[in-house]
Amino acid sequence: MKIASVETYLLSDKLEESFFFSQWAYAERRICVVKVTTTCGIVGWGEGYGPADVLEAGIRLLKPMVIGKNPLEQESIWFDLYRKTLDFARRGILVASISAIDLALWDIKGKFLGQPVSVLLGGRHRERVLPYATGLYFSEGEGLANRLACEATEYVKQGFKAIKMKVGLTIEQDLANVRAVRAAIGDNIKLMVDANHAYSLREATELARKIEKYDIGWFEEPVSPEFYHHYKALRGKTTIPISGGECEYLRYGHHQLLKNESVDILQVDICSAGGLTEAKRIAALASTYGVEIIPHTWGTGIAFHAALHFISNLEPVPGRLYNPDFYIEYDRTSNGIRERLTIPSIEMKEGYIEVPTAPGLGIEVDEGALAFYSGKKLHGTKTG
């Protein structure tokens, strides 16, 4: 069995209403997915995290390096792609492009061997994962705190036990928003905040101290990812756990966070940091520092299911019989691609999501939806 083809699809979903966070606004969801097909007809799906058009260009660059290779040797392929791009891509979009291909190869391997990816990673420590709702972005107009509180209440009604909201406007507005959301959801729902590195150390410290009383589960990306020492300093100034890592690449970038004691929670993004192959190594590295992993997850059901398998394989705390729940990020912002692209659809039962047991990533891609969102007319596919 050899890799016969590598195809990319740029998927676009125009939003009826834009939303924004501390860095920029979204008026469109634009995602790059990759389809890898073998000579025996097995298809694997992958996804990268980053600007979709640039990701597609990166995958096209890597494509000749994988055609004709044995897809079961994903670690050898991973290293070859890493080695050949090392001089100009130790960080950034080409690592995300490698990640997309790597996910597709794991999907192929699982389908070929008839096993879910979580088993191929080494085994399942848990059969279900606790999703937290990512939402509560900013929107224009008066009464933002009240709108966020109403949105959070809807997530609670849907069965979510944990919610993450955006901060990073101003300290005063953030405080008002957090206060309103906590009052709306009560004391039994876990609440986290994410600044997308909007603040200086001084500002992040001030905000953290003001929102401590609202029982914040973690403060995500409070400061610039360049300032590892500021992350560490902030950890000493607040009781709120500090998290970060979605802007890091490979085990080497995540090692900077770990050795500098920057985070309580490491948030590796599987679709940008090097795929499942590298995420497995990052998890081993984090365990040697005793740092918890809660992956950053954003995009389609491909990325989400890859994260489910990865989390299922994460080692629990050694020496403990009953371990706490492991979390997965579940983006709830408007995204038709996420809702329609993969089969079966993501389903939450009693506040949890079960880890797939079907071979590979446990999903298939609806090629009708693929054609619709990519604008490509696929052979034999009706686009409705």
Protein Blocks (a to p, Z undefined) as FASTA:
>chain_A
ZZfbdcddddddddfbdcddfkbccfbdcddddddddfkopacddddeddfklmmmmmmm
mmmmmgopafklmmlmmmmmmmmmmmmomgcjklmmmmmmmmmmmmmmmmmnopafklmn
npafbfbdcddddehiacedehklmmmmmmmmmmmmnopabdcddehibmklmmmmmmmm
mmmnojmbccdddeklmacfklmmmmmmmmmmnopabachkbcfklmmlmmmmmmmccbd
cdehjlpgcjklmmmmmmnopafbdcddfklnnpjmlmmmmmmmmmmnopacddddeddf
klmmmmmmmmmmpccdehiabacdddddddfbdcfklmmmpccddddeehiacddfbehj
hpacdfklmmmmnopacehiaeZZ
